[in-house]
Amino acid sequence: MENNNYRKFTRSSTESRIAGVCGGIAQYLNVDPLVVRIIFAIAFLCGSFGFWAYLIIWIAAPKDNLLSNQ
């Protein structure tokens, strides 16, 4: 039996400002990328958590290949 609702988290190549992390999270959660960027900015300003979380996701998450397939 095949599951068609399977989603895989990837960094976005279309909603990318720096590395596509916030755009990828927004696509995965189906929210506006601006909301995710604001949350990361607040986390960055409140301490270094936002920076380290962004850096770890940037390294760990694969980039989608939407632009190379067009």
Predicted model as a PDB file, atoms N, CA, C, CB and O in Angstrom, pLDDT in the B-factor column:
MODEL        1                                                                  
ATOM      1  N   MET A   1       0.837  -1.178   0.000  1.00 49.00           N  
ATOM      2  CA  MET A   1       0.000   0.000   0.000  1.00 49.00           C  
ATOM      3  C   MET A   1       0.880   1.239   0.000  1.00 49.00           C  
ATOM      4  CB  MET A   1      -0.952  -0.001   1.209  1.00 49.00           C  
ATOM      5  O   MET A   1       1.788   1.352   0.824  1.00 49.00           O  
ATOM      6  N   GLU A   2       0.627   2.158  -0.902  1.00 56.00           N  
ATOM      7  CA  GLU A   2       1.471   3.337  -1.062  1.00 56.00           C  
ATOM      8  C   GLU A   2       0.877   4.527  -0.321  1.00 56.00           C  
ATOM      9  CB  GLU A   2       1.652   3.671  -2.546  1.00 56.00           C  
ATOM     10  O   GLU A   2      -0.327   4.774  -0.379  1.00 56.00           O  
ATOM     11  N   ASN A   3       1.757   5.274   0.389  1.00 61.00           N  
ATOM     12  CA  ASN A   3       1.327   6.448   1.129  1.00 61.00           C  
ATOM     13  C   ASN A   3       1.650   7.687   0.303  1.00 61.00           C  
ATOM     14  CB  ASN A   3       2.006   6.512   2.527  1.00 61.00           C  
ATOM     15  O   ASN A   3       2.822   8.027   0.140  1.00 61.00           O  
ATOM     16  N   ASN A   4       0.635   8.368  -0.219  1.00 64.00           N  
ATOM     17  CA  ASN A   4       0.834   9.551  -1.048  1.00 64.00           C  
ATOM     18  C   ASN A   4       0.971  10.827  -0.224  1.00 64.00           C  
ATOM     19  CB  ASN A   4      -0.313   9.696  -2.018  1.00 64.00           C  
ATOM     20  O   ASN A   4       1.245  11.886  -0.788  1.00 64.00           O  
ATOM     21  N   ASN A   5       0.791  10.758   1.089  1.00 72.00           N  
ATOM     22  CA  ASN A   5       0.880  11.929   1.940  1.00 72.00           C  
ATOM     23  C   ASN A   5       2.270  12.109   2.524  1.00 72.00           C  
ATOM     24  CB  ASN A   5      -0.129  11.837   3.047  1.00 72.00           C  
ATOM     25  O   ASN A   5       2.452  12.943   3.411  1.00 72.00           O  
ATOM     26  N   TYR A   6       3.237  11.370   2.065  1.00 74.00           N  
ATOM     27  CA  TYR A   6       4.605  11.442   2.577  1.00 74.00           C  
ATOM     28  C   TYR A   6       5.251  12.752   2.146  1.00 74.00           C  
ATOM     29  CB  TYR A   6       5.442  10.238   2.083  1.00 74.00           C  
ATOM     30  O   TYR A   6       5.264  13.090   0.962  1.00 74.00           O  
ATOM     31  N   ARG A   7       5.785  13.484   3.116  1.00 76.00           N  
ATOM     32  CA  ARG A   7       6.488  14.730   2.831  1.00 76.00           C  
ATOM     33  C   ARG A   7       7.912  14.609   3.339  1.00 76.00           C  
ATOM     34  CB  ARG A   7       5.769  15.946   3.478  1.00 76.00           C  
ATOM     35  O   ARG A   7       8.158  14.008   4.385  1.00 76.00           O  
ATOM     36  N   LYS A   8       8.834  15.175   2.607  1.00 79.00           N  
ATOM     37  CA  LYS A   8      10.227  15.182   3.007  1.00 79.00           C  
ATOM     38  C   LYS A   8      10.671  16.633   3.164  1.00 79.00           C  
ATOM     39  CB  LYS A   8      11.116  14.426   1.974  1.00 79.00           C  
ATOM     40  O   LYS A   8      10.402  17.465   2.298  1.00 79.00           O  
ATOM     41  N   PHE A   9      11.349  16.933   4.266  1.00 80.00           N  
ATOM     42  CA  PHE A   9      11.833  18.287   4.492  1.00 80.00           C  
ATOM     43  C   PHE A   9      13.097  18.534   3.689  1.00 80.00           C  
ATOM     44  CB  PHE A   9      12.090  18.529   5.982  1.00 80.00           C  
ATOM     45  O   PHE A   9      14.060  17.773   3.780  1.00 80.00           O  
ATOM     46  N   THR A  10      13.090  19.600   2.905  1.00 80.00           N  
ATOM     47  CA  THR A  10      14.266  20.028   2.159  1.00 80.00           C  
ATOM     48  C   THR A  10      14.377  21.544   2.256  1.00 80.00           C  
ATOM     49  CB  THR A  10      14.191  19.565   0.671  1.00 80.00           C  
ATOM     50  O   THR A  10      13.398  22.239   2.525  1.00 80.00           O  
ATOM     51  N   ARG A  11      15.578  22.035   2.034  1.00 80.00           N  
ATOM     52  CA  ARG A  11      15.764  23.483   1.955  1.00 80.00           C  
ATOM     53  C   ARG A  11      15.201  23.943   0.621  1.00 80.00           C  
ATOM     54  CB  ARG A  11      17.278  23.885   2.106  1.00 80.00           C  
ATOM     55  O   ARG A  11      15.379  23.276  -0.398  1.00 80.00           O  
ATOM     56  N   SER A  12      14.530  25.070   0.627  1.00 79.00           N  
ATOM     57  CA  SER A  12      13.860  25.557  -0.571  1.00 79.00           C  
ATOM     58  C   SER A  12      14.828  26.282  -1.491  1.00 79.00           C  
ATOM     59  CB  SER A  12      12.712  26.477  -0.197  1.00 79.00           C  
ATOM     60  O   SER A  12      15.668  27.062  -1.042  1.00 79.00           O  
ATOM     61  N   SER A  13      14.698  26.017  -2.778  1.00 80.00           N  
ATOM     62  CA  SER A  13      15.493  26.761  -3.758  1.00 80.00           C  
ATOM     63  C   SER A  13      14.682  27.917  -4.348  1.00 80.00           C  
ATOM     64  CB  SER A  13      15.978  25.823  -4.882  1.00 80.00           C  
ATOM     65  O   SER A  13      15.245  28.820  -4.966  1.00 80.00           O  
ATOM     66  N   THR A  14      13.362  27.887  -4.157  1.00 78.00           N  
ATOM     67  CA  THR A  14      12.518  28.952  -4.697  1.00 78.00           C  
ATOM     68  C   THR A  14      12.237  30.037  -3.664  1.00 78.00           C  
ATOM     69  CB  THR A  14      11.208  28.374  -5.204  1.00 78.00           C  
ATOM     70  O   THR A  14      12.151  31.210  -4.026  1.00 78.00           O  
ATOM     71  N   GLU A  15      12.093  29.685  -2.407  1.00 76.00           N  
ATOM     72  CA  GLU A  15      11.851  30.641  -1.325  1.00 76.00           C  
ATOM     73  C   GLU A  15      13.113  30.819  -0.505  1.00 76.00           C  
ATOM     74  CB  GLU A  15      10.687  30.177  -0.426  1.00 76.00           C  
ATOM     75  O   GLU A  15      13.098  30.633   0.712  1.00 76.00           O  
ATOM     76  N   SER A  16      14.197  31.176  -1.160  1.00 75.00           N  
ATOM     77  CA  SER A  16      15.496  31.230  -0.501  1.00 75.00           C  
ATOM     78  C   SER A  16      15.985  32.664  -0.384  1.00 75.00           C  
ATOM     79  CB  SER A  16      16.517  30.387  -1.261  1.00 75.00           C  
ATOM     80  O   SER A  16      15.946  33.418  -1.357  1.00 75.00           O  
ATOM     81  N   ARG A  17      16.443  33.043   0.801  1.00 77.00           N  
ATOM     82  CA  ARG A  17      17.110  34.326   0.999  1.00 77.00           C  
ATOM     83  C   ARG A  17      18.598  34.093   1.239  1.00 77.00           C  
ATOM     84  CB  ARG A  17      16.478  35.102   2.185  1.00 77.00           C  
ATOM     85  O   ARG A  17      19.433  34.692   0.562  1.00 77.00           O  
ATOM     86  N   ILE A  18      18.934  33.237   2.187  1.00 83.00           N  
ATOM     87  CA  ILE A  18      20.330  32.915   2.469  1.00 83.00           C  
ATOM     88  C   ILE A  18      20.613  31.479   2.029  1.00 83.00           C  
ATOM     89  CB  ILE A  18      20.650  33.104   3.980  1.00 83.00           C  
ATOM     90  O   ILE A  18      21.405  31.249   1.115  1.00 83.00           O  
ATOM     91  N   ALA A  19      19.965  30.519   2.683  1.00 84.00           N  
ATOM     92  CA  ALA A  19      20.234  29.114   2.355  1.00 84.00           C  
ATOM     93  C   ALA A  19      18.965  28.324   2.091  1.00 84.00           C  
ATOM     94  CB  ALA A  19      21.007  28.460   3.474  1.00 84.00           C  
ATOM     95  O   ALA A  19      19.044  27.134   1.787  1.00 84.00           O  
ATOM     96  N   GLY A  20      17.802  28.942   2.197  1.00 83.00           N  
ATOM     97  CA  GLY A  20      16.552  28.244   1.940  1.00 83.00           C  
ATOM     98  C   GLY A  20      15.985  27.503   3.137  1.00 83.00           C  
ATOM     99  O   GLY A  20      15.022  26.749   2.999  1.00 83.00           O  
ATOM    100  N   VAL A  21      16.578  27.710   4.325  1.00 87.00           N  
ATOM    101  CA  VAL A  21      16.111  26.995   5.513  1.00 87.00           C  
ATOM    102  C   VAL A  21      14.708  27.447   5.904  1.00 87.00           C  
ATOM    103  CB  VAL A  21      17.080  27.208   6.684  1.00 87.00           C  
ATOM    104  O   VAL A  21      13.820  26.614   6.082  1.00 87.00           O  
ATOM    105  N   CYS A  22      14.500  28.735   6.037  1.00 87.00           N  
ATOM    106  CA  CYS A  22      13.180  29.241   6.436  1.00 87.00           C  
ATOM    107  C   CYS A  22      12.125  28.931   5.380  1.00 87.00           C  
ATOM    108  CB  CYS A  22      13.239  30.754   6.683  1.00 87.00           C  
ATOM    109  O   CYS A  22      10.990  28.592   5.716  1.00 87.00           O  
ATOM    110  N   GLY A  23      12.492  29.045   4.112  1.00 86.00           N  
ATOM    111  CA  GLY A  23      11.563  28.706   3.040  1.00 86.00           C  
ATOM    112  C   GLY A  23      11.193  27.239   3.050  1.00 86.00           C  
ATOM    113  O   GLY A  23      10.041  26.886   2.798  1.00 86.00           O  
ATOM    114  N   GLY A  24      12.161  26.377   3.341  1.00 87.00           N  
ATOM    115  CA  GLY A  24      11.888  24.943   3.422  1.00 87.00           C  
ATOM    116  C   GLY A  24      10.986  24.591   4.590  1.00 87.00           C  
ATOM    117  O   GLY A  24      10.077  23.771   4.459  1.00 87.00           O  
ATOM    118  N   ILE A  25      11.241  25.215   5.733  1.00 88.00           N  
ATOM    119  CA  ILE A  25      10.389  24.990   6.904  1.00 88.00           C  
ATOM    120  C   ILE A  25       8.976  25.473   6.610  1.00 88.00           C  
ATOM    121  CB  ILE A  25      10.961  25.712   8.155  1.00 88.00           C  
ATOM    122  O   ILE A  25       8.003  24.801   6.953  1.00 88.00           O  
ATOM    123  N   ALA A  26       8.858  26.638   5.975  1.00 88.00           N  
ATOM    124  CA  ALA A  26       7.544  27.183   5.641  1.00 88.00           C  
ATOM    125  C   ALA A  26       6.787  26.280   4.675  1.00 88.00           C  
ATOM    126  CB  ALA A  26       7.689  28.574   5.042  1.00 88.00           C  
ATOM    127  O   ALA A  26       5.583  26.075   4.834  1.00 88.00           O  
ATOM    128  N   GLN A  27       7.480  25.739   3.673  1.00 88.00           N  
ATOM    129  CA  GLN A  27       6.829  24.827   2.740  1.00 88.00           C  
ATOM    130  C   GLN A  27       6.398  23.548   3.440  1.00 88.00           C  
ATOM    131  CB  GLN A  27       7.760  24.500   1.576  1.00 88.00           C  
ATOM    132  O   GLN A  27       5.312  23.032   3.175  1.00 88.00           O  
ATOM    133  N   TYR A  28       7.235  23.036   4.326  1.00 87.00           N  
ATOM    134  CA  TYR A  28       6.912  21.796   5.032  1.00 87.00           C  
ATOM    135  C   TYR A  28       5.706  21.982   5.949  1.00 87.00           C  
ATOM    136  CB  TYR A  28       8.121  21.315   5.845  1.00 87.00           C  
ATOM    137  O   TYR A  28       4.843  21.109   6.032  1.00 87.00           O  
ATOM    138  N   LEU A  29       5.648  23.131   6.642  1.00 90.00           N  
ATOM    139  CA  LEU A  29       4.555  23.398   7.573  1.00 90.00           C  
ATOM    140  C   LEU A  29       3.364  24.081   6.914  1.00 90.00           C  
ATOM    141  CB  LEU A  29       5.052  24.245   8.708  1.00 90.00           C  
ATOM    142  O   LEU A  29       2.334  24.290   7.556  1.00 90.00           O  
ATOM    143  N   ASN A  30       3.500  24.433   5.632  1.00 89.00           N  
ATOM    144  CA  ASN A  30       2.455  25.103   4.876  1.00 89.00           C  
ATOM    145  C   ASN A  30       2.061  26.442   5.518  1.00 89.00           C  
ATOM    146  CB  ASN A  30       1.234  24.195   4.762  1.00 89.00           C  
ATOM    147  O   ASN A  30       0.881  26.723   5.728  1.00 89.00           O  
ATOM    148  N   VAL A  31       3.070  27.253   5.820  1.00 92.00           N  
ATOM    149  CA  VAL A  31       2.859  28.598   6.352  1.00 92.00           C  
ATOM    150  C   VAL A  31       3.649  29.588   5.506  1.00 92.00           C  
ATOM    151  CB  VAL A  31       3.282  28.686   7.853  1.00 92.00           C  
ATOM    152  O   VAL A  31       4.437  29.194   4.646  1.00 92.00           O  
ATOM    153  N   ASP A  32       3.434  30.865   5.754  1.00 92.00           N  
ATOM    154  CA  ASP A  32       4.144  31.912   5.038  1.00 92.00           C  
ATOM    155  C   ASP A  32       5.610  31.951   5.473  1.00 92.00           C  
ATOM    156  CB  ASP A  32       3.474  33.278   5.274  1.00 92.00           C  
ATOM    157  O   ASP A  32       5.884  31.915   6.672  1.00 92.00           O  
ATOM    158  N   PRO A  33       6.557  32.023   4.537  1.00 90.00           N  
ATOM    159  CA  PRO A  33       7.974  32.056   4.905  1.00 90.00           C  
ATOM    160  C   PRO A  33       8.339  33.242   5.793  1.00 90.00           C  
ATOM    161  CB  PRO A  33       8.819  32.088   3.662  1.00 90.00           C  
ATOM    162  O   PRO A  33       9.275  33.152   6.587  1.00 90.00           O  
ATOM    163  N   LEU A  34       7.621  34.340   5.672  1.00 92.00           N  
ATOM    164  CA  LEU A  34       7.898  35.511   6.503  1.00 92.00           C  
ATOM    165  C   LEU A  34       7.713  35.188   7.982  1.00 92.00           C  
ATOM    166  CB  LEU A  34       6.990  36.681   6.102  1.00 92.00           C  
ATOM    167  O   LEU A  34       8.475  35.669   8.820  1.00 92.00           O  
ATOM    168  N   VAL A  35       6.715  34.383   8.307  1.00 93.00           N  
ATOM    169  CA  VAL A  35       6.480  33.997   9.696  1.00 93.00           C  
ATOM    170  C   VAL A  35       7.674  33.233  10.248  1.00 93.00           C  
ATOM    171  CB  VAL A  35       5.206  33.148   9.814  1.00 93.00           C  
ATOM    172  O   VAL A  35       8.117  33.493  11.367  1.00 93.00           O  
ATOM    173  N   VAL A  36       8.188  32.308   9.483  1.00 90.00           N  
ATOM    174  CA  VAL A  36       9.341  31.509   9.918  1.00 90.00           C  
ATOM    175  C   VAL A  36      10.571  32.395  10.051  1.00 90.00           C  
ATOM    176  CB  VAL A  36       9.617  30.354   8.927  1.00 90.00           C  
ATOM    177  O   VAL A  36      11.350  32.238  10.992  1.00 90.00           O  
ATOM    178  N   ARG A  37      10.751  33.320   9.123  1.00 90.00           N  
ATOM    179  CA  ARG A  37      11.904  34.233   9.201  1.00 90.00           C  
ATOM    180  C   ARG A  37      11.833  35.124  10.431  1.00 90.00           C  
ATOM    181  CB  ARG A  37      11.984  35.100   7.943  1.00 90.00           C  
ATOM    182  O   ARG A  37      12.853  35.385  11.068  1.00 90.00           O  
ATOM    183  N   ILE A  38      10.649  35.588  10.767  1.00 92.00           N  
ATOM    184  CA  ILE A  38      10.486  36.412  11.965  1.00 92.00           C  
ATOM    185  C   ILE A  38      10.796  35.605  13.213  1.00 92.00           C  
ATOM    186  CB  ILE A  38       9.064  36.981  12.043  1.00 92.00           C  
ATOM    187  O   ILE A  38      11.447  36.111  14.127  1.00 92.00           O  
ATOM    188  N   ILE A  39      10.343  34.360  13.268  1.00 91.00           N  
ATOM    189  CA  ILE A  39      10.631  33.498  14.425  1.00 91.00           C  
ATOM    190  C   ILE A  39      12.133  33.275  14.561  1.00 91.00           C  
ATOM    191  CB  ILE A  39       9.902  32.139  14.291  1.00 91.00           C  
ATOM    192  O   ILE A  39      12.662  33.336  15.671  1.00 91.00           O  
ATOM    193  N   PHE A  40      12.827  33.020  13.460  1.00 88.00           N  
ATOM    194  CA  PHE A  40      14.281  32.854  13.520  1.00 88.00           C  
ATOM    195  C   PHE A  40      14.973  34.150  13.934  1.00 88.00           C  
ATOM    196  CB  PHE A  40      14.818  32.387  12.166  1.00 88.00           C  
ATOM    197  O   PHE A  40      15.950  34.110  14.683  1.00 88.00           O  
ATOM    198  N   ALA A  41      14.485  35.298  13.462  1.00 89.00           N  
ATOM    199  CA  ALA A  41      15.085  36.581  13.838  1.00 89.00           C  
ATOM    200  C   ALA A  41      14.920  36.846  15.334  1.00 89.00           C  
ATOM    201  CB  ALA A  41      14.455  37.726  13.028  1.00 89.00           C  
ATOM    202  O   ALA A  41      15.849  37.321  15.986  1.00 89.00           O  
ATOM    203  N   ILE A  42      13.753  36.544  15.872  1.00 91.00           N  
ATOM    204  CA  ILE A  42      13.517  36.722  17.311  1.00 91.00           C  
ATOM    205  C   ILE A  42      14.403  35.779  18.101  1.00 91.00           C  
ATOM    206  CB  ILE A  42      12.031  36.480  17.663  1.00 91.00           C  
ATOM    207  O   ILE A  42      14.987  36.177  19.109  1.00 91.00           O  
ATOM    208  N   ALA A  43      14.513  34.523  17.653  1.00 89.00           N  
ATOM    209  CA  ALA A  43      15.377  33.556  18.343  1.00 89.00           C  
ATOM    210  C   ALA A  43      16.837  33.993  18.276  1.00 89.00           C  
ATOM    211  CB  ALA A  43      15.216  32.150  17.728  1.00 89.00           C  
ATOM    212  O   ALA A  43      17.587  33.781  19.229  1.00 89.00           O  
ATOM    213  N   PHE A  44      17.247  34.597  17.169  1.00 88.00           N  
ATOM    214  CA  PHE A  44      18.621  35.075  17.031  1.00 88.00           C  
ATOM    215  C   PHE A  44      18.878  36.254  17.968  1.00 88.00           C  
ATOM    216  CB  PHE A  44      18.907  35.480  15.575  1.00 88.00           C  
ATOM    217  O   PHE A  44      19.942  36.337  18.580  1.00 88.00           O  
ATOM    218  N   LEU A  45      17.914  37.161  18.083  1.00 90.00           N  
ATOM    219  CA  LEU A  45      18.095  38.341  18.930  1.00 90.00           C  
ATOM    220  C   LEU A  45      18.015  38.018  20.422  1.00 90.00           C  
ATOM    221  CB  LEU A  45      17.056  39.383  18.584  1.00 90.00           C  
ATOM    222  O   LEU A  45      18.588  38.734  21.243  1.00 90.00           O  
ATOM    223  N   CYS A  46      17.311  36.950  20.773  1.00 89.00           N  
ATOM    224  CA  CYS A  46      17.166  36.569  22.185  1.00 89.00           C  
ATOM    225  C   CYS A  46      18.335  35.722  22.676  1.00 89.00           C  
ATOM    226  CB  CYS A  46      15.863  35.806  22.390  1.00 89.00           C  
ATOM    227  O   CYS A  46      18.371  35.352  23.850  1.00 89.00           O  
ATOM    228  N   GLY A  47      19.241  35.424  21.849  1.00 84.00           N  
ATOM    229  CA  GLY A  47      20.383  34.586  22.199  1.00 84.00           C  
ATOM    230  C   GLY A  47      20.928  33.978  20.931  1.00 84.00           C  
ATOM    231  O   GLY A  47      20.532  34.367  19.833  1.00 84.00           O  
ATOM    232  N   SER A  48      21.808  33.053  21.066  1.00 84.00           N  
ATOM    233  CA  SER A  48      22.420  32.467  19.872  1.00 84.00           C  
ATOM    234  C   SER A  48      21.677  31.230  19.374  1.00 84.00           C  
ATOM    235  CB  SER A  48      23.859  32.109  20.157  1.00 84.00           C  
ATOM    236  O   SER A  48      22.129  30.585  18.428  1.00 84.00           O  
ATOM    237  N   PHE A  49      20.548  30.888  19.991  1.00 83.00           N  
ATOM    238  CA  PHE A  49      19.817  29.692  19.582  1.00 83.00           C  
ATOM    239  C   PHE A  49      19.404  29.748  18.113  1.00 83.00           C  
ATOM    240  CB  PHE A  49      18.588  29.509  20.455  1.00 83.00           C  
ATOM    241  O   PHE A  49      19.544  28.758  17.395  1.00 83.00           O  
ATOM    242  N   GLY A  50      18.901  30.886  17.663  1.00 82.00           N  
ATOM    243  CA  GLY A  50      18.454  31.018  16.278  1.00 82.00           C  
ATOM    244  C   GLY A  50      19.572  30.788  15.288  1.00 82.00           C  
ATOM    245  O   GLY A  50      19.374  30.140  14.261  1.00 82.00           O  
ATOM    246  N   PHE A  51      20.749  31.316  15.588  1.00 85.00           N  
ATOM    247  CA  PHE A  51      21.912  31.139  14.716  1.00 85.00           C  
ATOM    248  C   PHE A  51      22.312  29.679  14.629  1.00 85.00           C  
ATOM    249  CB  PHE A  51      23.091  31.971  15.216  1.00 85.00           C  
ATOM    250  O   PHE A  51      22.502  29.146  13.537  1.00 85.00           O  
ATOM    251  N   TRP A  52      22.440  29.029  15.785  1.00 88.00           N  
ATOM    252  CA  TRP A  52      22.887  27.626  15.803  1.00 88.00           C  
ATOM    253  C   TRP A  52      21.851  26.700  15.176  1.00 88.00           C  
ATOM    254  CB  TRP A  52      23.179  27.176  17.242  1.00 88.00           C  
ATOM    255  O   TRP A  52      22.211  25.765  14.461  1.00 88.00           O  
ATOM    256  N   ALA A  53      20.570  26.950  15.435  1.00 88.00           N  
ATOM    257  CA  ALA A  53      19.517  26.126  14.835  1.00 88.00           C  
ATOM    258  C   ALA A  53      19.540  26.269  13.314  1.00 88.00           C  
ATOM    259  CB  ALA A  53      18.125  26.522  15.394  1.00 88.00           C  
ATOM    260  O   ALA A  53      19.439  25.276  12.594  1.00 88.00           O  
ATOM    261  N   TYR A  54      19.672  27.501  12.829  1.00 86.00           N  
ATOM    262  CA  TYR A  54      19.728  27.741  11.390  1.00 86.00           C  
ATOM    263  C   TYR A  54      20.939  27.055  10.771  1.00 86.00           C  
ATOM    264  CB  TYR A  54      19.767  29.244  11.098  1.00 86.00           C  
ATOM    265  O   TYR A  54      20.833  26.427   9.717  1.00 86.00           O  
ATOM    266  N   LEU A  55      22.074  27.176  11.420  1.00 89.00           N  
ATOM    267  CA  LEU A  55      23.312  26.577  10.912  1.00 89.00           C  
ATOM    268  C   LEU A  55      23.219  25.053  10.857  1.00 89.00           C  
ATOM    269  CB  LEU A  55      24.498  26.994  11.784  1.00 89.00           C  
ATOM    270  O   LEU A  55      23.642  24.444   9.874  1.00 89.00           O  
ATOM    271  N   ILE A  56      22.679  24.442  11.885  1.00 91.00           N  
ATOM    272  CA  ILE A  56      22.545  22.981  11.919  1.00 91.00           C  
ATOM    273  C   ILE A  56      21.583  22.493  10.833  1.00 91.00           C  
ATOM    274  CB  ILE A  56      22.055  22.519  13.306  1.00 91.00           C  
ATOM    275  O   ILE A  56      21.855  21.504  10.154  1.00 91.00           O  
ATOM    276  N   ILE A  57      20.456  23.198  10.676  1.00 87.00           N  
ATOM    277  CA  ILE A  57      19.496  22.806   9.640  1.00 87.00           C  
ATOM    278  C   ILE A  57      20.102  23.008   8.259  1.00 87.00           C  
ATOM    279  CB  ILE A  57      18.185  23.614   9.773  1.00 87.00           C  
ATOM    280  O   ILE A  57      19.878  22.197   7.360  1.00 87.00           O  
ATOM    281  N   TRP A  58      20.866  24.081   8.079  1.00 88.00           N  
ATOM    282  CA  TRP A  58      21.516  24.358   6.799  1.00 88.00           C  
ATOM    283  C   TRP A  58      22.451  23.218   6.411  1.00 88.00           C  
ATOM    284  CB  TRP A  58      22.292  25.683   6.865  1.00 88.00           C  
ATOM    285  O   TRP A  58      22.492  22.805   5.253  1.00 88.00           O  
ATOM    286  N   ILE A  59      23.196  22.717   7.382  1.00 91.00           N  
ATOM    287  CA  ILE A  59      24.143  21.637   7.117  1.00 91.00           C  
ATOM    288  C   ILE A  59      23.422  20.297   6.926  1.00 91.00           C  
ATOM    289  CB  ILE A  59      25.157  21.530   8.265  1.00 91.00           C  
ATOM    290  O   ILE A  59      23.786  19.516   6.047  1.00 91.00           O  
ATOM    291  N   ALA A  60      22.406  20.033   7.743  1.00 90.00           N  
ATOM    292  CA  ALA A  60      21.775  18.712   7.782  1.00 90.00           C  
ATOM    293  C   ALA A  60      20.723  18.491   6.696  1.00 90.00           C  
ATOM    294  CB  ALA A  60      21.143  18.504   9.120  1.00 90.00           C  
ATOM    295  O   ALA A  60      20.573  17.372   6.206  1.00 90.00           O  
ATOM    296  N   ALA A  61      20.001  19.527   6.317  1.00 85.00           N  
ATOM    297  CA  ALA A  61      18.883  19.348   5.387  1.00 85.00           C  
ATOM    298  C   ALA A  61      19.368  19.392   3.943  1.00 85.00           C  
ATOM    299  CB  ALA A  61      17.812  20.427   5.617  1.00 85.00           C  
ATOM    300  O   ALA A  61      20.168  20.253   3.578  1.00 85.00           O  
ATOM    301  N   PRO A  62      18.887  18.473   3.131  1.00 84.00           N  
ATOM    302  CA  PRO A  62      19.261  18.508   1.705  1.00 84.00           C  
ATOM    303  C   PRO A  62      18.522  19.621   0.985  1.00 84.00           C  
ATOM    304  CB  PRO A  62      18.963  17.156   1.027  1.00 84.00           C  
ATOM    305  O   PRO A  62      17.431  20.011   1.400  1.00 84.00           O  
ATOM    306  N   LYS A  63      19.098  20.130  -0.076  1.00 85.00           N  
ATOM    307  CA  LYS A  63      18.460  21.163  -0.884  1.00 85.00           C  
ATOM    308  C   LYS A  63      17.587  20.495  -1.940  1.00 85.00           C  
ATOM    309  CB  LYS A  63      19.521  22.093  -1.546  1.00 85.00           C  
ATOM    310  O   LYS A  63      17.980  19.503  -2.554  1.00 85.00           O  
ATOM    311  N   ASP A  64      16.393  21.056  -2.139  1.00 80.00           N  
ATOM    312  CA  ASP A  64      15.546  20.487  -3.197  1.00 80.00           C  
ATOM    313  C   ASP A  64      16.153  20.813  -4.547  1.00 80.00           C  
ATOM    314  CB  ASP A  64      14.087  21.029  -3.109  1.00 80.00           C  
ATOM    315  O   ASP A  64      16.946  21.746  -4.671  1.00 80.00           O  
ATOM    316  N   ASN A  65      15.787  20.057  -5.540  1.00 76.00           N  
ATOM    317  CA  ASN A  65      16.367  20.217  -6.874  1.00 76.00           C  
ATOM    318  C   ASN A  65      15.339  20.747  -7.866  1.00 76.00           C  
ATOM    319  CB  ASN A  65      16.933  18.887  -7.370  1.00 76.00           C  
ATOM    320  O   ASN A  65      15.341  20.351  -9.031  1.00 76.00           O  
ATOM    321  N   LEU A  66      14.467  21.634  -7.416  1.00 69.00           N  
ATOM    322  CA  LEU A  66      13.418  22.126  -8.298  1.00 69.00           C  
ATOM    323  C   LEU A  66      13.974  22.966  -9.443  1.00 69.00           C  
ATOM    324  CB  LEU A  66      12.419  22.939  -7.507  1.00 69.00           C  
ATOM    325  O   LEU A  66      13.478  22.876 -10.566  1.00 69.00           O  
ATOM    326  N   LEU A  67      14.984  23.771  -9.183  1.00 60.00           N  
ATOM    327  CA  LEU A  67      15.514  24.629 -10.240  1.00 60.00           C  
ATOM    328  C   LEU A  67      16.288  23.845 -11.289  1.00 60.00           C  
ATOM    329  CB  LEU A  67      16.403  25.693  -9.645  1.00 60.00           C  
ATOM    330  O   LEU A  67      16.280  24.217 -12.462  1.00 60.00           O  
ATOM    331  N   SER A  68      16.953  22.772 -10.892  1.00 54.00           N  
ATOM    332  CA  SER A  68      17.729  21.999 -11.865  1.00 54.00           C  
ATOM    333  C   SER A  68      16.836  21.116 -12.732  1.00 54.00           C  
ATOM    334  CB  SER A  68      18.763  21.139 -11.148  1.00 54.00           C  
ATOM    335  O   SER A  68      17.269  20.654 -13.788  1.00 54.00           O  
ATOM    336  N   ASN A  69      15.596  20.873 -12.304  1.00 50.00           N  
ATOM    337  CA  ASN A  69      14.678  20.037 -13.077  1.00 50.00           C  
ATOM    338  C   ASN A  69      13.894  20.828 -14.115  1.00 50.00           C  
ATOM    339  CB  ASN A  69      13.719  19.337 -12.150  1.00 50.00           C  
ATOM    340  O   ASN A  69      13.187  20.236 -14.930  1.00 50.00           O  
ATOM    341  N   GLN A  70      14.001  22.138 -14.102  1.00 47.00           N  
ATOM    342  CA  GLN A  70      13.220  22.952 -15.021  1.00 47.00           C  
ATOM    343  C   GLN A  70      13.960  23.160 -16.313  1.00 47.00           C  
ATOM    344  CB  GLN A  70      12.877  24.286 -14.399  1.00 47.00           C  
ATOM    345  O   GLN A  70      13.452  23.826 -17.215  1.00 47.00           O  
TER     346      GLN A  70                                                      
ENDMDL                                                                          
END                                                                             
